[in-house]
Structure formats: structure tokens, C-alpha cells
Amino acid sequence: QCQYCGDTTSHMTIDHVQPLSRGGETSWFNCVCACQRCNHRKKNYSLRESGMTLRRSPTQPRTAAFFLKGKDNHLLITDPLFQPYLGSAYQQYQQGAEDRYA
């Protein structure tokens, strides 16, 4: 769901609330889901400059939220690109998988 307009039907993107070029980081606390229209509208502006507001503040998702399927129907938690952002949740998932198949 777009965290700016609430749209659930459009192609979603990741938006940096504080743009990277303005010192923002790629972290759970600075990234939100945004539809392409809102991401394009916000551009490289701060929330104040863009006149946009967030429906919810960015937070780190619960472990259960990591079990989302990607475009090719694999679990995102197993995608190496996501592992740096999952921190201990990935390690807990990996340990659980090892315990299940031991």
C-alpha cells in the first residue's frame, strides 16, 4: 500500500523519505512503499517541500512480514539483496530452517 495516497493497485516502489542526496539512508526507518505516481511527485524533496504526508511512519517490519513473495514467487527473505536489511531476523529464520531440516 502506498504510504502517501493509500493506493494498492499500482506498481509499488521504494521511496526514501529523506532523499539519499540529502543525507537520508537506506534503512527501515527512512524507506516506505510508494506508488510510482507519488514517488515521481515527491521527487528529491523533503516531505515538507513536497507538501506530502505519510499515512504511517516507517518502522522495521515484524519477522512475519519478511515472508513475502517476490516477482518470481520466491521468498524475499531468501534473496541475498534483502539480507543486509533483515539483520537478526534473517539469522533467526536461517536457524529455524536448519532446525526444521536437521
Secondary structure as UniProt FT lines:
FT   TURN            3..5
FT   STRAND          12..16
FT   HELIX           20..22
FT   TURN            28..30
FT   STRAND          31..35
FT   HELIX           36..42
FT   TURN            43..44
FT   HELIX           47..50
FT   HELIX           63..66
FT   TURN            71..72
FT   HELIX           76..78
FT   TURN            80..82
FT   HELIX           83..86
FT   HELIX           88..100
//
